[in-house]
Amino acid sequence: MPAPNMIPAPALNLPAIAVPCPACKSRAGELCTSHGGTRDRRSDVHQARTARARAEGLLA
């Protein structure tokens, strides 16, 4: 199995990653974490983060 930092994380390419996540408190540029905080969400971000990015004009 690849090292954790070598596992692909498509979420890092999403525009919403540029803002902090109000749901899990991840900083801008960091992956969101699961609700329990034990795993990175590598495929997507929380809806609250997407909403914040939209409110800041980063998304249409």
QUINOR-V894009 format. One record per residue. N is the residue number from 1. RES is the residue in one small letter. PHI is phi in whole degrees, -180 to 180 (NA if undefined). OMEGA is omega in radians with two decimals (NA if undefined). NEAR is the number of other ideal C-beta (glycine too) atoms within 10 Angstrom. Layout:
# QUINOR-V894009
N	RES	PHI	OMEGA	NEAR
N	RES	PHI	OMEGA	NEAR
This chain:
# QUINOR-V894009
1	m	NA	-3.12	5
2	p	-67	3.07	7
3	a	-61	-3.09	6
4	p	-53	-3.13	8
5	n	-78	3.12	6
6	m	-103	3.13	7
7	i	-75	-3.12	10
8	p	-59	3.12	10
9	a	-134	-3.12	15
10	p	-57	-3.13	9
11	a	-61	3.13	18
12	l	-67	3.12	13
13	n	-95	-3.14	8
14	l	-81	3.14	17
15	p	-60	-3.10	13
16	a	-66	-3.13	23
17	i	-67	-3.11	21
18	a	-77	3.12	14
19	v	-120	3.07	22
20	p	-66	-3.14	15
21	c	-96	3.11	23
22	p	-71	-3.11	12
23	a	-80	-3.06	17
24	c	-115	3.09	20
25	k	71	3.04	11
26	s	-68	3.13	21
27	r	-77	3.07	8
28	a	-56	-3.14	12
29	g	89	3.12	10
30	e	-104	3.10	15
31	l	-69	2.97	18
32	c	-67	3.08	23
33	t	-113	3.09	17
34	s	-63	-3.11	10
35	h	-60	3.09	11
36	g	-83	3.13	7
37	g	78	-3.06	10
38	t	-97	-3.10	7
39	r	-134	3.01	11
40	d	-77	3.00	18
41	r	-90	-3.03	19
42	r	-84	-3.05	13
43	s	-97	-3.06	12
44	d	-153	3.08	14
45	v	-123	3.10	23
46	h	-64	3.10	18
47	q	-58	3.13	10
48	a	-64	3.11	14
49	r	-71	3.09	25
50	t	-62	3.13	18
51	a	-63	3.12	15
52	r	-65	3.11	20
53	a	-63	3.11	20
54	r	-65	-3.14	14
55	a	-64	3.13	10
56	e	-88	3.06	11
57	g	83	3.14	7
58	l	-85	3.13	15
59	l	-127	3.12	15
60	a	-79	NA	5
